[in-house]
Amino acid sequence: MVNDNDNVDPVTWSPDATARARPTRDRKEDPQSQLDGAMQYSNYSANSRNSKSTPIITNQLVLSTISPSRHEGSGIAENLDNSSHGWSDVNAPPGSSRKRFLSHDFPGYGSYDVRATPKAHEMEHILHAMEFEKEEKESEFLQQLEATAISGNDILSSTFYVSGLVTLSAGKLAPVCLAMVGFVLYLFRGIYHETVMALPVNGGTYNILLNCTSKQVASMAAVFGIIAYITTGVVSAVEAIAYLQTVLPRGWEIDDKSATIGLLFFFCLLTNLGIKESAVFAKIIFVIHVIVLSLLSIAGTIFMIINPDLLYQNWDTPYPQIRVHSQVATSHEGIHFAEGGILTALFYGFSSAMLGVSGFETSSQFVEEQAPGVFPKTLRNMWIGIMLFNPLLSLISFSALEMTDIMKYTDTVLARTAYVIGHWFQTNMSIPDHYHLGPAFSTLVSIDAFIVLAAALLTSFIGINGLIRRMSMDRCLPQFLLIQNPFTGTDSFILVGFFLLCVSQVLVFDTNVAALGGVYCYAFLAVMIIFAIGNMLLKVKRPSLPREVSVSWFHASMGLASVVIALMGNVLGKPELLTFFFVYVFIVGTMVFAMFQRVSIVRLLYKLIKPKRKKLALSASEDDGNQDDDASINTFSTYDTVGEEVSLMGKKKKRGCLAFLSEALKKFQNVPFVFFCKHDDVHLINKAILYIQRNEQTNKIIIVHCANGTDTVMLAEHVKLMDLLYPKTKISLLIVDSTFTPAVIEWTSQALKVPINAMFISCPDKNFAMKVNQLRGMRIITGYD
């Protein structure tokens, strides 16, 4: 038998094939080369769940690739790839379909009699490596302050710009709207706690939906997350430059657009060079940031109590006008303004104020790196920070600045507030003029703002890198994104692509923070809505999954309704931004859609080209006067596709488009996926097969059963039945004579050369011997619902 390579026809022959036999795949193809061609998997179980997937990058031990014995290790994948009893087209199993498929549509029959027992020395090596990995990970666990710092820098950076933006929509009710957002955040504390701790794996919304719904739904939800990362990076960069300009000497002016692009390029360069955020660095920034905000809050509260006149004056200002879209309008754009009221101020103000909780989901992106019990505390701490600082600082700004100034300088409200407060303290405390307390206090706030917003920008680069890498490993995005820079080992394609998308937003919106904030609200609120829906789906589809807390349906519904109202407010208040938002959804979504439909797209191209190629073959046959070939081409039957494939694809040295498409289809689908089956349950096995067929582009499924002395005769018969029911998918059975443990999961991954993110399991219940985080990244795909 010859190996299938670029110099050989895509149709290869089994040893006993006759002239009319169906083509079969070369059984001796190296499974690893199949994986390399279709998807660039790495050992996900050891390092990819943590590597570059979170703002915190830790040094993970890559488990040594154990070389199992030939009979029960390196030969397992080959044995599973060979059909039981030598079944082929000529010697098909009883009950198999008589329909003949093209070579790229038929992967062959599975194997149902392969057993393996992990060797003692193999398990010893794996257990030792896992223990070392566990100790290293525990030594690097993030405690409450470090974890809060990473998330807090992200969410509390919004304090510098949310106050001014909300005032544009709510006017004097801005502090009330920001307090309302604090209540919504309290609802989502419980929703995040239940959902994330039920599935304590990095990935946030994408991971939750991946384990509760389909892969397509999870990927489309991740699209909104990607857009949120893009807009977060741009808003942070724009605001950082705005605060930086307040500390520059008079006469020094920098172009906002150029400076923003330059700052984005700087962090793109840093991340490409391998610079990563550290917990110590984040902690120092967070502590300084909280001190500055606390100092401003205390000084501002004193100022407000002693000088409430301007606060009362601002309270007498009218509510902001609202834009009304009408066919009969006073302007050529079809928009006119109407007087606002308390309800419109609360509605639109609350919708804009949701921008102030951006970053609340950050903690769920690195839950695996947090020490046990820390995640709920980070949620509590972030909620306290938002509930305390945002409404209070907004109220203080009303006592220090006139309403018109707040609306004019929305980007730098806190810096200007600090200037007024500092100058007042200097005057009333008889501090000499040469100390310039007002400018000094303003400069302190501006420098703090620049550093925190720059840290949020760095978090965006690292966060998007982890999300896109995870999606690429799951085959939701193109595989070239996994190619690393040979000099720095970083994901340059991802980082440069993110930089270019950010630059496009800078150019499109011309550093308009209000417009950028609107687009960001669309994306972020969509993520929040999906997370609330994910919590509900978890209750319905995974009710047996153990969890620390469980919020009521009323609680979850209130959280969902709140963010839906906020999204409606942003849509009604800034409908023109929907166009830009959907442009970015289309760009990213198209890439995801193409990856999911690439097999269907290539198969459609094959079917479209095939008739034309057949006509060309007929014409060539007539010109050559080859009657035998002509008869062969005109007498194709349902049961003879070999002659057709050979005739249409051409000789070895004249491979055409059909041969290329056929090879591409084989390469895309020739990737095995594993389902661990605990019991001989035909219904559950069938559900798992259907899930894999709908969500993964593969034609190979391996059912793994840890027997540990149980009878597996009927299980083998049922897997054989499934294999015959789905002829376009090769379904095999592997019996592992061992107990189901994390070490056995790792051994199976290494023996089959299948990464753990391509291994699935049914939903565990409270009697499950292992915790969900011990599954090492396996996906929960079905249950007994």
C-alpha positions in Angstrom: 0.0 0.0 0.0 1.3 3.4 -0.8 1.1 6.4 1.4 -1.3 9.2 0.4 0.8 12.3 -0.4 1.0 15.1 -2.8 2.5 12.9 -5.6 -0.1 10.2 -5.4 -3.8 10.1 -6.5 -6.3 10.9 -3.8 -7.8 7.5 -4.6 -5.7 4.7 -3.2 -6.4 1.0 -3.3 -6.7 -1.7 -0.7 -4.6 -4.8 -1.3 -7.6 -6.9 -2.4 -9.2 -4.2 -4.5 -10.6 -5.2 -7.9 -11.3 -3.1 -10.9 -14.7 -2.1 -9.6 -13.8 -1.9 -5.9 -14.4 1.3 -3.9 -11.4 3.4 -3.0 -10.4 3.3 0.6 -8.1 5.5 2.7 -4.6 4.4 3.3 -4.8 2.8 6.8 -1.2 3.4 7.6 -1.2 7.1 7.4 0.5 8.6 10.4 -2.3 10.0 12.7 -0.1 12.8 13.7 0.4 13.9 10.1 -3.4 13.9 9.8 -3.7 16.2 12.8 -0.9 18.5 11.5 -2.6 18.9 8.2 -6.1 19.6 9.5 -5.4 21.6 12.7 -2.3 22.6 14.6 -3.2 21.0 17.9 -0.8 21.3 20.8 -1.0 19.4 24.0 -3.9 21.4 25.3 -4.2 19.5 28.5 -0.9 20.7 29.8 -0.4 24.2 28.7 -2.8 25.7 26.2 -5.7 26.3 28.6 -3.5 28.7 30.5 -0.9 29.8 28.0 -1.8 33.2 26.5 -5.5 32.7 27.4 -5.6 35.1 30.3 -4.2 38.4 31.4 -1.9 36.4 33.7 0.6 34.1 32.0 2.2 31.5 34.2 4.9 29.0 33.4 3.1 25.7 32.9 4.9 22.4 32.8 4.3 20.6 29.5 3.7 17.0 30.4 6.3 14.8 28.8 5.0 12.9 25.8 5.2 9.3 26.9 5.9 6.8 24.2 3.6 3.9 25.0 4.4 0.4 24.1 3.9 -0.6 20.5 1.0 -2.9 21.2 -0.8 -0.7 23.7 0.5 2.8 22.8 1.9 3.8 19.5 -0.2 1.2 17.8 -3.5 2.1 19.4 -4.3 4.9 16.9 -3.3 2.7 14.0 -5.4 -0.2 15.3 -8.4 2.0 15.7 -7.9 3.3 12.1 -8.0 -0.2 10.8 -11.4 -1.8 10.3 -12.4 -4.8 12.4 -12.0 -8.1 10.6 -10.4 -6.4 7.6 -13.7 -5.0 6.5 -13.5 -3.1 3.2 -15.7 -2.4 0.2 -15.2 -5.9 -1.0 -15.7 -7.5 2.4 -18.2 -5.2 4.0 -19.8 -6.0 7.4 -23.4 -7.3 7.4 -26.0 -4.6 7.4 -23.7 -2.0 5.8 -25.0 0.5 3.2 -24.8 -0.6 -0.4 -24.4 3.0 -1.5 -21.0 3.9 -2.9 -19.5 7.1 -1.7 -16.7 9.2 -3.1 -13.3 8.6 -1.4 -13.5 11.9 0.5 -17.0 11.1 1.8 -16.2 7.6 3.1 -13.6 7.2 5.9 -14.0 3.5 6.1 -15.4 1.2 8.8 -14.4 1.5 12.4 -12.7 -0.9 14.8 -14.6 -2.3 17.8 -12.1 -4.7 19.4 -9.2 -2.6 20.5 -8.2 -2.8 24.2 -5.4 -1.1 26.0 -4.0 -1.1 29.5 -1.8 1.8 30.6 1.6 0.6 31.6 2.8 1.2 35.1 5.8 3.2 34.0 3.7 5.4 31.7 1.2 6.2 34.4 4.1 6.9 36.8 5.6 9.4 34.5 2.2 11.1 33.9 1.3 11.2 37.6 4.7 12.7 38.4 4.4 15.3 35.7 0.8 16.1 36.9 1.9 16.4 40.5 4.7 18.7 39.5 2.3 20.8 37.4 -0.1 21.0 40.3 2.5 22.1 42.8 3.8 24.8 40.4 0.3 26.0 39.7 -0.6 26.2 43.4 2.5 28.1 44.1 1.5 30.7 41.5 -2.2 30.9 42.5 -3.5 34.4 42.6 -4.8 35.6 45.9 -7.6 38.0 46.5 -5.6 41.2 46.0 -3.8 40.1 42.9 -6.9 38.7 41.2 -8.9 41.8 42.2 -6.1 44.0 40.8 -6.2 42.5 37.4 -10.0 42.8 37.1 -10.1 46.1 39.0 -7.7 47.9 36.8 -9.9 47.1 33.9 -13.3 47.9 35.4 -12.1 50.9 37.5 -10.4 52.5 34.5 -13.8 53.4 33.2 -14.2 55.8 36.2 -12.1 58.3 34.3 -14.6 58.7 31.4 -18.0 57.2 32.3 -19.0 60.2 34.5 -18.8 62.7 31.6 -20.5 60.3 29.1 -23.4 59.6 31.4 -23.9 63.3 32.1 -24.5 63.8 28.4 -27.5 61.5 28.5 -28.7 61.9 32.1 -27.7 65.4 33.1 -28.2 65.9 36.8 -29.4 62.4 37.3 -26.0 60.9 36.3 -25.1 59.8 39.9 -28.5 58.1 40.2 -28.0 56.2 36.9 -24.5 55.1 38.0 -26.0 53.8 41.3 -28.7 51.9 39.3 -25.9 50.2 37.4 -24.4 49.2 40.7 -27.6 47.4 41.5 -27.5 45.5 38.1 -23.9 44.6 38.9 -25.1 43.1 42.2 -27.5 40.8 40.2 -24.7 39.7 38.0 -22.5 38.9 40.9 -24.7 35.9 41.7 -25.1 35.0 38.0 -21.4 35.0 37.4 -20.7 33.1 40.6 -23.1 30.3 39.8 -22.2 30.0 36.2 -18.4 30.2 36.4 -17.9 28.1 39.4 -20.1 25.3 37.9 -17.6 25.3 35.0 -14.4 26.7 36.5 -12.5 26.9 33.3 -10.9 29.9 31.6 -12.9 31.3 28.7 -15.8 33.2 30.1 -18.9 33.4 28.0 -17.3 31.3 25.2 -16.6 28.4 27.6 -20.0 28.5 29.3 -21.9 28.3 26.0 -19.5 25.8 24.6 -20.5 23.4 27.4 -24.2 24.3 27.4 -25.1 24.8 23.8 -23.6 24.3 20.4 -20.1 25.3 19.2 -21.7 27.7 16.6 -23.6 29.5 19.3 -20.5 29.8 21.5 -18.4 31.1 18.6 -21.0 33.7 17.7 -21.1 34.9 21.3 -17.3 35.1 21.2 -17.6 37.4 18.2 -19.2 40.0 20.5 -16.4 39.4 23.0 -13.8 40.1 20.3 -15.5 43.3 19.3 -15.7 44.3 23.0 -11.9 43.7 23.3 -11.3 45.9 20.2 -13.4 48.8 21.4 -12.0 48.5 25.0 -8.5 48.9 23.6 -9.4 51.9 21.5 -11.4 53.7 24.2 -8.5 53.1 26.7 -6.0 54.4 24.2 -8.0 57.5 23.4 -8.7 58.3 27.0 -5.1 57.7 28.0 -4.0 60.2 25.4 -6.6 62.7 26.5 -5.4 62.6 30.1 -1.8 62.7 28.9 -2.4 66.0 27.1 -3.6 67.6 30.4 -0.1 67.3 31.9 1.8 68.5 28.9 3.3 72.0 29.1 1.3 74.8 27.5 2.0 75.1 23.8 2.6 71.4 23.4 -0.2 69.9 21.3 -0.3 66.4 19.9 -2.7 65.0 17.3 -5.2 62.8 19.1 -5.5 60.3 16.2 -1.8 59.9 15.6 -1.0 59.6 19.3 -3.7 57.0 19.8 -2.4 54.9 16.9 1.1 55.3 18.2 0.1 54.1 21.6 -1.7 51.1 20.1 1.4 50.3 18.0 3.6 50.6 21.1 1.7 47.9 23.0 1.4 45.8 19.8 5.2 45.9 19.6 5.6 45.1 23.3 3.2 42.1 23.2 4.9 40.8 20.0 8.2 41.0 21.9 6.7 38.8 24.6 6.0 41.4 27.3 3.2 40.0 29.5 1.2 41.5 32.4 2.3 40.3 35.8 0.3 40.1 39.0 2.9 42.2 40.9 2.7 44.9 38.3 -1.1 44.9 38.2 -1.2 45.0 42.0 1.0 48.0 42.3 -1.0 49.9 39.7 -4.3 48.9 41.4 -3.2 50.0 44.9 -1.9 53.4 43.6 -5.2 53.8 41.6 -7.4 53.1 44.6 -5.3 55.5 46.7 -5.7 58.3 44.1 -9.5 57.6 43.8 -9.9 57.5 47.5 -7.9 60.7 48.0 -10.0 62.4 45.3 -13.2 61.1 46.9 -12.4 62.2 50.4 -11.2 65.6 49.4 -14.1 66.0 47.0 -16.6 65.0 49.7 -15.2 67.7 52.0 -15.3 70.2 49.2 -18.9 69.3 48.3 -20.1 69.6 51.9 -18.6 73.0 52.4 -19.4 74.3 48.9 -22.7 72.9 47.8 -23.8 76.0 45.8 -22.7 74.8 42.4 -24.2 71.4 43.1 -27.6 73.1 43.8 -27.1 75.2 40.7 -26.5 72.2 38.5 -29.5 70.5 40.0 -31.7 73.2 38.6 -30.5 72.7 35.1 -33.0 71.1 32.6 -32.8 67.5 31.6 -30.9 66.8 28.4 -32.8 66.9 25.1 -33.5 63.7 23.3 -33.1 63.0 19.6 -36.2 62.0 17.8 -36.1 60.3 14.4 -39.0 61.4 12.3 -40.1 61.5 8.7 -41.3 65.1 9.3 -38.2 66.6 10.8 -36.7 70.0 11.0 -33.3 68.9 9.7 -32.2 67.3 6.5 -31.0 64.3 8.5 -34.4 63.4 9.7 -33.6 64.2 13.3 -34.9 66.8 15.6 -34.6 67.3 19.4 -37.3 67.2 22.0 -37.4 68.2 25.6 -36.3 65.4 27.9 -37.8 64.5 31.2 -36.9 62.4 34.3 -37.9 59.1 32.6 -35.8 59.8 29.4 -32.9 60.9 31.6 -33.0 57.7 33.6 -33.5 55.5 30.6 -30.7 56.9 28.4 -28.5 57.7 31.4 -28.8 54.1 32.7 -28.0 52.8 29.2 -24.9 54.9 28.9 -23.8 54.1 32.5 -23.5 50.4 31.7 -20.2 51.4 30.1 -18.9 51.8 33.6 -19.0 48.1 34.4 -16.9 47.1 31.4 -14.3 44.6 32.6 -16.6 42.8 35.1 -16.2 39.7 33.0 -12.4 39.8 33.1 -12.2 37.7 36.2 -13.9 34.8 34.6 -11.2 34.8 31.9 -8.6 33.6 34.3 -10.6 31.7 37.0 -8.2 28.7 36.8 -5.3 30.9 38.0 -7.1 32.0 41.1 -6.8 30.3 44.5 -9.9 28.4 45.7 -12.6 30.7 46.9 -11.0 33.9 45.4 -13.3 34.3 42.4 -16.4 35.3 44.3 -14.4 37.7 46.3 -13.1 39.4 43.2 -16.7 39.9 42.1 -17.6 41.4 45.4 -14.6 43.7 45.4 -15.3 45.0 41.9 -18.9 45.6 42.8 -17.9 47.6 45.9 -15.5 49.7 43.8 -18.1 50.5 41.2 -20.8 51.2 43.7 -18.6 53.5 45.8 -16.5 55.5 43.3 -18.6 56.0 40.2 -21.7 57.7 41.7 -19.7 59.6 44.3 -17.2 61.0 41.9 -20.0 62.0 39.5 -21.7 63.9 42.4 -18.4 65.5 43.3 -17.8 66.7 39.7 -21.3 68.4 39.9 -20.1 70.4 42.9 -16.8 71.5 41.3 -17.7 72.1 37.6 -20.7 73.7 35.9 -22.9 71.4 33.8 -21.7 72.9 30.6 -18.1 72.3 31.4 -18.8 68.6 32.3 -20.5 68.1 29.0 -17.7 69.9 27.1 -14.8 68.1 28.7 -16.3 64.6 29.1 -12.9 63.0 28.4 -11.1 64.6 31.3 -13.8 65.4 33.9 -11.9 64.0 36.9 -8.7 65.8 36.1 -10.5 69.2 35.9 -12.4 68.3 39.1 -9.1 67.6 40.9 -7.8 71.0 39.7 -10.7 72.9 41.2 -10.6 70.9 44.5 -6.8 71.3 44.8 -7.0 75.0 44.2 -9.7 75.4 46.8 -7.7 73.5 49.4 -4.7 75.6 48.7 -6.7 78.8 49.1 -8.5 77.8 52.3 -5.5 76.2 54.0 -3.2 79.2 53.3 -0.7 77.1 51.3 1.9 79.3 49.5 1.1 79.9 45.9 4.3 78.5 44.6 3.2 74.9 45.5 0.4 75.0 42.9 -1.7 72.4 44.6 -4.5 72.6 42.0 -2.3 71.7 39.0 -0.4 69.1 41.1 -3.6 67.3 42.1 -4.8 67.4 38.5 -1.5 66.1 37.3 -1.6 63.2 39.8 -5.0 62.2 38.6 -4.0 62.5 35.0 -0.9 60.4 35.4 -2.8 57.8 37.3 -5.4 57.7 34.5 -2.8 57.3 31.8 -1.1 54.4 33.6 -4.4 52.6 34.5 -5.8 53.1 31.0 -2.5 51.9 29.5 -2.7 48.8 31.7 -6.3 48.2 30.5 -5.0 48.4 26.9 -2.3 45.8 27.6 -5.0 43.6 29.1 -7.0 43.9 25.9 -4.0 42.8 23.8 -3.3 39.8 26.1 -7.0 38.9 26.5 -7.8 38.9 22.8 -4.7 36.8 22.2 -6.0 34.1 24.5 -9.6 34.1 23.2 -8.6 34.0 19.5 -6.0 31.3 20.2 -8.5 29.2 22.1 -11.1 29.6 19.3 -8.4 28.7 16.7 -7.5 25.6 18.6 -11.2 24.7 18.6 -11.2 25.2 14.8 -13.6 28.2 15.1 -11.0 30.5 13.4 -8.3 29.9 10.7 -5.4 27.8 11.8 -2.8 30.2 10.5 -3.5 32.3 13.6 -1.8 29.7 15.6 1.5 30.2 13.8 3.9 31.7 16.3 6.7 34.2 15.6 9.9 32.1 15.3 12.0 34.7 17.0 9.8 35.7 20.0 7.4 32.8 20.2 4.4 35.1 20.3 1.2 35.0 18.2 2.0 37.8 15.8 -0.8 37.2 13.4 -3.3 37.6 16.2 -1.7 40.7 17.8 -1.1 42.5 14.5 -4.6 41.7 13.3 -6.0 43.1 16.6 -3.9 46.2 16.1 -5.2 46.8 12.6 -8.8 46.4 13.7 -8.2 48.9 16.5 -6.6 51.4 14.1 -9.7 51.0 11.8 -11.9 52.1 14.7 -9.7 55.1 15.4 -9.9 56.2 11.8 -13.7 55.5 11.5 -14.7 57.2 14.7 -12.0 59.9 14.7 -11.3 59.3 18.4 -14.9 60.2 19.3 -15.2 58.6 22.8 -19.0 59.0 22.8 -19.3 57.0 19.5 -16.7 54.5 20.6 -18.5 54.1 23.9 -21.8 53.4 22.1 -20.2 50.6 19.9 -18.6 49.2 23.0 -21.9 49.2 24.9 -23.5 47.2 22.1 -20.8 44.5 22.2 -20.4 44.5 26.0 -24.1 44.4 26.7 -24.5 41.6 24.1 -21.9 39.6 26.1 -23.8 40.3 29.4 -27.1 39.2 27.8 -25.5 36.0 26.5 -24.0 35.3 29.9 -27.4 35.7 31.6 -28.9 33.4 29.0 -26.0 31.0 29.6 -26.9 30.9 33.3 -30.5 29.9 32.4 -29.3 27.3 29.9 -27.1 25.9 32.6 -30.1 25.5 34.9 -32.1 23.8 32.1 -29.5 21.7 30.2 -27.0 20.9 33.0 -29.2 20.7 36.2 -27.1 17.9 37.6 -23.8 19.8 37.4 -22.5 20.6 40.9 -22.3 24.3 41.8 -21.4 26.4 44.8 -24.5 28.6 44.7 -27.6 28.8 42.6 -29.5 32.0 42.0 -33.2 32.0 41.5 -34.9 32.2 38.1 -36.3 35.6 39.2 -32.8 36.8 40.0 -31.4 35.7 36.6 -34.5 37.1 34.8 -34.0 40.5 36.5 -30.4 40.6 35.4 -31.3 39.7 31.9 -34.1 42.2 31.7 -31.8 45.0 33.0 -29.1 44.6 30.3 -31.8 44.2 27.6 -33.2 47.6 28.6 -29.8 49.1 28.6 -29.1 47.7 25.1 -32.5 49.1 23.9 -31.5 52.5 25.3 -28.2 52.5 23.4 -29.9 51.4 20.2 -32.6 54.1 20.4 -30.2 56.8 21.6 -27.4 56.1 19.0 -29.0 54.1 16.1 -26.4 55.4 13.6 -23.7 53.4 15.4 -25.4 50.1 14.6 -24.1 50.2 11.1 -20.5 50.4 12.3 -21.2 47.7 15.0 -22.6 45.3 12.4 -19.7 45.9 10.1 -17.3 44.6 12.7 -19.7 41.8 13.5 -19.8 40.9 9.8 -16.0 41.0 9.5 -15.3 38.7 12.4 -18.4 36.6 12.0 -17.6 35.9 8.4 -14.3 34.3 9.4 -16.1 32.2 12.0 -18.8 31.2 9.6 -16.3 30.3 6.8 -14.5 28.0 9.3 -17.7 26.2 10.3 -18.9 25.8 6.7 -15.6 25.1 5.0 -16.4 21.5 4.4 -19.8 22.3 3.0 -18.3 25.1 0.9 -15.6 22.8 -0.6 -18.1 20.0 -1.2 -20.3 22.5 -3.0 -17.4 23.6 -5.2 -16.7 19.9 -5.9 -20.2 19.3 -7.1 -20.3 22.4 -9.2 -17.0 21.6 -10.9 -17.6 17.9 -11.3 -20.1 18.1 -14.2 -17.8 20.5 -16.2 -14.9 18.2 -15.6 -17.0 15.2 -16.8 -17.8 17.0 -20.0 -14.2 17.8 -20.5 -13.4 14.1 -20.0 -16.0 13.0 -22.5 -14.7 15.5 -25.1 -11.2 14.3 -24.6 -12.3 10.7 -25.0 -14.1 11.5 -28.2 -11.2 13.4 -29.6 -8.8 10.5 -28.8 -11.2 8.0 -30.2 -10.9 5.9 -27.1 -14.1 3.9 -27.2 -13.3 1.9 -24.0 -12.8 5.1 -22.0 -16.0 6.6 -23.5 -18.0 3.5 -22.6 -16.5 3.6 -19.1 -17.5 7.2 -18.6 -21.0 6.8 -19.9 -21.8 3.7 -17.9 -21.1 5.1 -14.4 -23.5 3.5 -11.9 -24.4 4.2 -8.3 -22.2 1.4 -7.2 -19.1 2.3 -9.2 -17.4 5.6 -8.3 -13.8 4.6 -8.7 -13.7 4.8 -12.4 -15.5 8.1 -12.3 -13.0 9.6 -9.8 -10.0 8.4 -11.7 -11.4 9.6 -15.0 -12.4 13.0 -13.6 -9.4 13.7 -11.5 -6.9 12.7 -14.1 -3.6 10.9 -13.9 -1.0 11.3 -11.1 0.9 13.9 -13.1 -2.2 15.8 -14.2 -4.0 16.4 -11.0 -6.7 19.0 -11.4 -9.1 21.0 -9.3 -11.2 18.1 -8.3 -8.2 16.2 -6.9 -7.2 19.3 -4.9 -10.8 19.7 -3.5 -11.0 16.0 -2.7 -7.7 16.2 -0.8 -8.8 19.3 1.0 -12.0 17.6 2.1 -10.0 14.6 3.4 -7.6 16.9 5.3 -10.4 19.0 6.9 -12.3 16.0 8.2 -9.5 13.5 9.0 -9.3 14.7 12.6 -10.4 12.3 15.4 -12.6 13.3 18.3 -13.1 11.3 21.5 -16.2 10.7 23.6 -15.7 9.1 27.0 -18.7 6.7 27.6 -19.3 5.6 31.1 -22.1 3.1 30.4 -23.4 1.1 27.5 -26.1 3.6 26.7 -27.1 3.6 23.0 -29.3 6.7 23.5 -26.4 8.7 25.0 -23.9 7.5 22.5 -26.2 8.5 19.7 -26.6 12.0 21.2 -22.9 12.4 21.5 -22.3 11.3 17.8 -25.0 13.7 16.6 -23.5 16.6 18.6 -20.0 15.9 17.2 -21.4 15.7 13.6 -23.2 19.0 14.0 -20.4 20.9 15.7 -17.1 19.4 14.5 -15.8 19.0 11.0 -14.6 15.4 11.4 -15.3 11.9 10.0 -13.6 10.1 12.9 -15.1 9.5 16.3 -13.5 7.3 19.0 -15.7 6.1 21.8 -13.6 5.4 24.9 -14.8 3.3 27.8 -12.8 2.7 31.0 -13.9 -0.9 31.6 -12.1 -1.7 34.8 -13.3 -5.3 34.6 -16.8 -4.7 33.2 -18.3 -6.7 30.3 -18.1 -4.7 27.1 -19.5 -7.2 24.5 -22.8 -5.4 24.1 -21.1 -2.0 24.0 -18.9 -3.1 21.1 -22.1 -4.3 19.3 -23.8 -1.0 19.9 -20.8 1.0 18.6 -20.7 -1.2 15.5 -24.4 -0.4 15.0 -23.6 3.3 15.3 -20.8 2.9 12.8 -23.2 1.3 10.3 -25.9 3.9 10.9 -23.5 6.7 10.0 -21.4 5.5 7.1 -19.8 8.9 6.5 -18.3 8.8 10.0 -15.8 6.2 11.1 -16.9 5.3 14.7 -14.4 3.1 16.7 -14.3 1.8 20.2 -11.4 1.8 22.6 -11.6 -0.2 25.8 -9.2 1.1 28.5 -8.7 -1.4 31.3 -8.4 1.2 34.0 -10.4 3.5 36.2 -11.4 6.9 34.8 -9.0 9.4 36.4 -7.2 12.6 35.3 -4.1 10.5 34.6 -6.0 8.2 32.4 -7.4 11.2 30.5 -3.9 12.4 29.9 -2.7 8.9 28.9 -5.5 8.6 26.4 -4.7 12.0 25.0 -1.1 11.0 24.4 -1.8 7.5 23.2 -4.4 8.7 20.6 -2.5 11.9 19.8 -5.7 13.8 20.4 -5.7 17.0 22.5 -7.9 17.1 25.5 -10.0 20.0 24.0 -11.1 17.5 21.4 -12.3 15.0 24.1 -15.8 15.1 25.3 -17.9 13.7 28.3 -21.5 13.7 29.3 -22.7 16.0 32.1 -21.5 14.8 35.5 -23.7 14.8 38.6 -23.1 15.3 42.3 -22.0 11.6 42.6 -19.2 12.1 40.1 -15.9 11.2 41.7 -14.0 14.0 40.1 -14.4 17.8 40.1 -15.1 19.5 36.9 -11.8 21.3 37.0 -10.0 17.9 37.1 -11.3 17.1 33.6 -8.4 19.1 32.3 -10.4 21.0 29.7 -12.7 18.2 28.4 -16.0 19.5 27.0 -19.3 18.6 28.5 -21.6 18.1 25.5 -24.7 16.2 26.6 -26.6 14.8 29.5 -29.6 12.7 30.4 -32.1 15.5 29.8 
